[in-house]
Amino acid sequence: MESKLPATRRGSGVAPAQVVETGDIAGLGFRPGGEFTVGVEDELVLVDQDGGPSAVGCADVISRLDTRRLARASASPEVFAGQIEFATPVCADAFSVVEHLTDCRGALWAAGQAALAVGVHPTAKMGQCPPASSPRYDGIVEEFAGIFRTPTSAFQVHVGLPDTGALVAAYRGIRNRLALLRALSAGSPFWHGVDSGLASTRGAINRSYPRVGVPPRVRSYEEYEERVNLEIAAAEAPDYTHVWWDARPHPRLGTLEVRVMDAQCSLDYAAGLVALAQGLARHAVEEPSRADLPSCVLAENDFRAVRYGVDARLVDVDGHIKPARDIAIAAVGQARSALHAEGKDGALDALVFRLDHEQEYERQRRIRTVAGMRCLLTDLMTRTFDKPSVAGDQVVSKEAV
C-alpha cells in the first residue's frame, strides 16, 4: 500500500504534501512532564569477570535481579542481547538520579553480573554481540541490516517540561549545545581493540543510522509535529519513537530527551551531566535563545566533538569559533545560575574539576598504553560499580585518583 507524506501548515517552510496515513503525531497531544524534573536511562554492556562481552543474555540477568534493590527504578533489555538499561523514576535533581543509579548498578553486582558503563566496548569483535529479539527490535535490526553490528551505550537524560512552550524553548537551547554535551561526555576511544583516534567512537557509529543526528530547527510545537511527521512518513515508521535525533521531544512523557551522551562509568561525573542538561534547559526557558545555529554548522560541531572531545573548537551561539572548554565554562555558569536558588547546582562541580584535568578518553588511552587493555577493562568495570562520592550537596570528586 502506498504511504503519503503528511500535509503541512502554511508558513512552516516545509514543502506541502498529502496527509499521512499512519503514525501521525498530531493527535497524540503533550502530557506535562513536570517543572524541570529529571530522569535517566543508563545503558550498560554486560561483561564476564575479565571484562569481555558476556555470553549471558539480558533476560536471564533481569530474572536474577532483586527488584527490591531497584526501588522505583526499572530494568529492561536493550536492542543487543548483551546490554541492559536501567531507568530512574522522575527526580528533582541530579543527586537523586544518581542515588537510584547506584542502587541499580548495585543490584546488578549483587546478582553476580559485571558490566561496563562505556559508550562502546573497547575490545568486542565485529558481530560478537547478537541483537535481542522483540516485536520492536526485530524491525529495527531488519531495517538497519549490516550497519547494526556494534552495541553502543548511551547516558540519556530526560528533562520534564510543564507545557509545549517550555518544551520548544528548552529544545532550541539544548540543540545549540548538543556538541558541547557530546564533547563533555566523550569516553569511547577504542573500537574492536584498536584506538579509533576519536574521543567518542559511539558518536561515529550512531551517525551511520537513519533518523539520528542534529535535530531540525523548530520554533513552535506545531512545527515540531510537522517535522517529525515528515520523518515518520518518509521512513514508513510506526511512530515518533523511531526518530532518534540527538535531542527529541517526548510528548508521551512530557520531556525533552537528550540522547547525545556516551555512557558514564563515573556516577559523580554523570551527576554533573544531569545537572548541566537540567540547568541548560531551565536557562533556555527563562532566557530563550535568540539564535538557532544552522544544522550544517551543528553537524560540523558534532563531528569535531566526536573527534576531539573537549579539545575541539566549536561554533558558539554567537557565531564565533571558540575552544570547547571556554564554551563549557560559560554553559556551566548558565546552568548554575538556573539551579542555584533551589540548591541543585552542586553536582556541576565534577564537570568543572574535570575540565582542568584528564578527560575520560585520555584516561582510557593512558591506562591502555601504560598497563594494557586488560587493565583498562578492569578499571572501567571497577569504576562502573564504585559508589559516588556525594555528601549532602557537595561532590568530593574521585577524578584526581
C-alpha positions in Angstrom: 0.0 0.0 0.0 1.3 3.5 -0.9 2.2 5.8 2.0 2.0 9.5 1.5 3.8 12.4 3.2 1.9 14.5 5.7 0.3 17.8 4.9 2.0 20.8 6.5 0.7 24.1 7.7 1.3 27.4 5.9 4.4 29.3 6.9 6.3 26.2 8.1 8.9 26.3 5.4 8.2 22.6 4.7 7.1 21.5 1.2 3.3 20.8 1.1 2.2 17.2 0.6 -0.7 14.8 1.3 -2.0 13.6 4.6 0.0 10.7 6.3 -2.0 7.5 6.7 -0.3 6.1 9.8 2.0 7.2 12.6 0.7 10.9 12.7 1.8 12.5 16.0 -0.6 15.4 15.8 -3.5 13.7 17.6 -1.2 12.4 20.4 -1.0 15.6 22.5 1.6 16.7 25.0 1.5 15.3 28.5 3.0 17.7 31.1 6.2 16.2 32.5 7.0 18.4 35.5 8.8 21.6 36.4 12.4 20.8 35.2 12.4 17.4 36.8 15.0 14.8 35.6 15.3 11.2 34.8 17.9 9.0 33.2 18.2 5.9 31.0 21.5 4.2 31.9 22.7 1.7 29.3 25.4 -0.8 30.3 27.4 -3.5 28.5 27.2 -6.9 30.2 30.6 -8.5 30.6 32.3 -11.5 32.2 34.7 -11.2 35.1 37.6 -10.4 32.8 35.7 -7.6 31.2 35.0 -9.3 27.9 31.5 -9.3 26.4 29.2 -11.6 28.3 27.6 -14.7 26.7 24.7 -14.4 29.2 21.6 -12.7 27.8 19.9 -9.7 29.4 16.7 -11.6 30.0 18.5 -14.1 32.2 20.2 -11.3 34.1 17.0 -9.4 34.8 15.4 -12.6 36.1 18.2 -12.7 38.7 17.8 -9.1 39.9 16.4 -8.4 43.4 13.8 -5.9 42.3 13.6 -4.6 45.9 17.1 -3.2 45.4 15.8 -1.2 42.4 13.2 0.6 44.4 11.2 2.7 41.9 13.7 2.3 39.1 13.3 -0.3 36.4 15.5 -2.7 34.3 14.8 -3.7 30.8 16.6 -5.3 27.8 18.3 -3.2 25.2 18.4 -3.8 21.4 21.5 -6.0 21.8 21.3 -9.1 24.0 24.5 -8.2 25.9 23.1 -4.9 27.2 20.8 -3.8 30.0 19.1 -0.5 30.5 18.2 1.0 33.9 15.6 3.8 34.0 15.2 6.0 37.1 11.9 7.4 38.3 11.2 11.1 37.9 13.6 13.0 40.2 14.0 16.6 41.5 17.8 16.8 40.9 20.9 15.1 39.8 21.9 13.7 43.2 18.5 11.9 43.5 19.1 10.4 40.0 22.5 9.1 41.0 21.1 7.6 44.2 18.8 5.5 42.0 21.6 4.6 39.6 23.8 3.5 42.5 21.0 1.1 43.6 20.5 -0.2 40.1 24.2 -0.9 39.5 24.5 -2.4 43.0 21.6 -4.7 42.3 23.4 -5.9 39.1 26.6 -6.6 41.0 24.7 -8.4 43.8 23.2 -10.6 41.1 26.7 -11.7 40.1 26.7 -9.8 36.9 29.6 -7.5 35.9 29.1 -4.6 33.4 30.8 -1.7 31.8 29.4 1.8 31.5 31.2 2.8 28.3 29.9 4.1 25.0 31.4 1.2 23.0 33.1 -2.0 24.5 36.8 -1.5 23.8 37.6 -5.0 22.5 34.3 -6.5 21.3 34.8 -8.1 17.8 32.6 -7.2 14.8 29.3 -9.1 15.2 30.3 -10.7 18.5 27.2 -9.3 20.4 24.0 -10.5 18.8 20.8 -8.4 18.7 18.0 -9.2 21.1 14.6 -10.2 19.8 11.3 -8.4 20.4 8.5 -7.1 18.1 10.1 -3.6 18.2 13.8 -4.7 18.0 13.2 -7.2 15.2 12.0 -4.5 12.9 14.9 -2.2 13.7 17.5 -4.9 13.2 15.9 -5.9 9.8 15.9 -2.2 8.7 19.5 -1.4 9.8 20.9 -4.6 8.3 24.8 -4.8 8.3 25.4 -1.4 9.9 23.8 -2.6 13.1 26.6 -4.8 14.5 28.2 -2.9 17.3 26.4 -2.2 20.6 26.6 1.4 21.7 25.6 2.5 25.2 24.2 5.9 26.0 23.5 8.1 29.0 20.2 9.6 28.2 18.8 12.4 30.2 15.1 13.4 30.3 14.1 16.9 31.5 10.5 17.3 32.4 8.7 20.4 31.0 5.3 21.8 32.0 4.0 22.8 28.6 4.8 22.9 24.9 6.1 26.5 25.1 8.7 25.5 27.6 9.5 22.3 25.7 10.2 24.2 22.5 12.3 26.8 24.3 14.4 24.1 26.0 14.7 22.2 22.7 16.1 25.3 21.0 18.6 26.0 23.8 19.8 22.4 24.1 20.0 22.0 20.3 22.7 24.7 20.2 24.6 22.9 23.0 24.5 19.3 21.8 28.1 19.2 20.5 29.3 20.5 23.9 27.4 17.8 25.7 28.9 15.3 23.3 32.4 16.6 24.0 32.0 16.6 27.8 30.6 13.1 27.8 33.0 11.6 25.2 34.6 8.4 26.6 34.8 5.6 23.9 38.1 5.9 22.0 38.6 2.2 21.4 36.8 0.1 18.8 37.5 -3.7 18.2 40.6 -3.4 20.3 42.1 -0.5 18.3 42.4 3.2 19.1 40.0 4.8 16.7 41.6 8.2 17.0 38.2 9.6 18.2 37.1 10.8 21.5 33.7 9.1 21.0 33.5 6.1 18.7 29.9 5.7 19.7 29.1 9.1 18.2 30.7 8.0 14.9 28.8 4.7 14.8 25.5 6.3 15.6 25.9 8.8 12.7 25.5 5.8 10.3 21.9 5.1 11.4 18.8 6.7 9.9 16.8 9.4 11.6 19.6 10.3 14.0 21.9 13.3 14.5 21.3 17.0 14.7 17.6 17.7 15.3 15.9 20.2 12.9 15.3 23.8 13.8 11.8 24.4 15.0 10.2 27.5 16.5 6.9 26.0 17.7 5.4 22.8 18.8 3.3 22.7 15.7 6.4 22.9 13.6 7.9 20.0 15.6 4.9 17.9 14.8 5.3 18.7 11.1 9.0 17.8 11.1 8.6 14.5 12.9 5.6 13.5 10.8 7.7 14.0 7.7 10.3 11.7 9.1 7.8 9.1 10.2 6.1 9.1 6.8 9.3 9.0 4.7 10.6 6.1 6.8 7.1 4.4 7.0 7.9 4.1 10.7 5.3 3.1 13.3 5.5 6.3 15.4 7.7 9.1 16.6 9.8 6.9 18.9 11.5 5.6 15.7 13.0 9.1 15.2 16.3 9.2 17.2 17.5 12.8 17.0 20.3 13.7 19.4 17.6 15.6 21.3 14.0 14.9 20.8 10.7 16.0 22.4 8.9 13.0 24.1 5.2 14.1 24.2 4.0 10.9 26.0 6.4 11.6 28.9 6.3 15.4 28.7 10.1 15.6 28.5 13.0 16.7 26.3 15.2 13.7 25.9 18.9 14.4 25.4 20.4 11.4 23.7 23.9 12.5 22.6 26.0 11.5 25.6 28.2 8.4 26.0 27.6 6.0 28.9 29.4 7.2 32.1 31.3 4.9 34.4 31.8 7.7 37.0 28.5 8.4 38.7 30.0 11.6 40.2 30.6 12.9 36.6 27.2 11.5 35.5 25.5 13.7 38.1 27.3 16.7 36.7 26.0 15.9 33.2 22.4 15.5 34.5 22.7 18.9 36.3 24.1 20.5 33.2 21.2 19.3 31.0 18.7 20.3 33.6 20.2 23.7 34.1 20.6 24.5 30.4 17.0 23.5 29.8 15.8 25.8 32.6 18.1 28.6 31.4 16.7 28.3 27.9 13.2 28.6 29.1 13.9 31.5 31.4 16.1 33.3 28.8 15.1 32.0 25.4 17.8 31.7 22.8 18.0 34.5 20.3 19.7 32.2 17.8 19.2 28.8 16.2 22.5 27.7 14.7 22.1 26.2 11.2 22.0 22.4 11.1 25.1 22.3 8.9 27.1 24.2 11.5 25.8 22.0 14.3 26.7 18.9 12.3 30.3 20.1 11.9 30.4 21.0 15.6 29.2 17.4 16.4 31.9 15.8 14.3 34.6 17.9 16.0 33.3 16.8 19.4 33.3 13.2 18.2 36.9 13.6 17.0 38.5 15.8 19.7 36.2 15.9 22.7 36.7 19.0 24.9 39.9 19.7 22.9 37.6 20.7 19.9 37.0 24.2 18.7 33.2 24.8 18.2 31.0 27.4 16.8 29.3 29.1 19.8 25.8 30.5 19.8 27.2 33.9 18.8 28.6 32.5 15.6 32.3 32.7 16.7 34.6 29.7 16.9 35.9 29.1 20.4 37.7 26.3 22.4 35.1 23.9 23.8 36.5 24.4 27.3 35.6 28.1 27.1 32.1 27.3 25.9 31.8 24.7 28.6 32.7 27.2 31.4 30.0 29.6 30.1 27.4 26.9 29.8 28.1 25.6 33.4 27.7 29.1 34.6 24.3 29.4 32.9 23.2 26.1 34.4 24.5 27.0 37.9 22.6 30.3 37.8 19.4 28.5 36.8 19.8 25.8 39.6 21.5 27.6 42.4 18.4 29.2 44.0 17.0 25.7 44.7 20.3 24.2 45.7 20.5 21.9 42.7 23.8 23.1 41.3 26.3 21.2 43.5 26.8 18.3 41.0 28.2 20.7 38.4 31.5 20.8 40.5 32.6 17.5 39.0 32.4 19.0 35.5 34.4 22.0 36.5 37.1 19.8 38.0 37.4 17.5 35.0 37.7 20.5 32.6 41.2 21.2 34.1 42.2 17.5 34.4 42.3 14.3 32.4 39.3 13.5 30.2 37.7 10.1 30.1 39.1 9.3 26.6 42.5 10.4 27.7 42.4 8.3 30.9 41.5 5.2 28.8 44.3 5.8 26.4 46.8 6.3 29.2 45.8 3.1 31.0 45.9 1.0 27.9 49.3 2.4 26.9 50.9 2.0 30.4 49.2 -1.2 31.6 47.5 -2.8 28.7 43.9 -3.4 27.5 43.1 -6.0 30.3 43.8 -3.3 32.9 41.7 -0.8 31.1 38.7 -3.2 31.2 39.3 -3.8 34.9 39.4 0.0 35.5 36.2 0.5 33.6 34.4 -2.3 35.5 35.7 -1.1 38.9 34.5 2.5 38.3 31.2 1.4 36.9 30.4 -0.1 40.3 32.1 2.5 42.5 29.7 4.4 44.7 29.6 8.1 44.0 31.4 10.4 46.5 28.3 12.6 47.2 28.0 14.3 50.6 24.9 16.4 51.0 25.0 19.0 48.2 28.7 18.6 47.5 30.7 16.2 45.3 34.1 15.0 46.5 35.5 14.0 43.1 37.4 10.8 42.5 38.7 12.2 39.3 42.1 13.0 41.0 42.6 9.4 42.0 
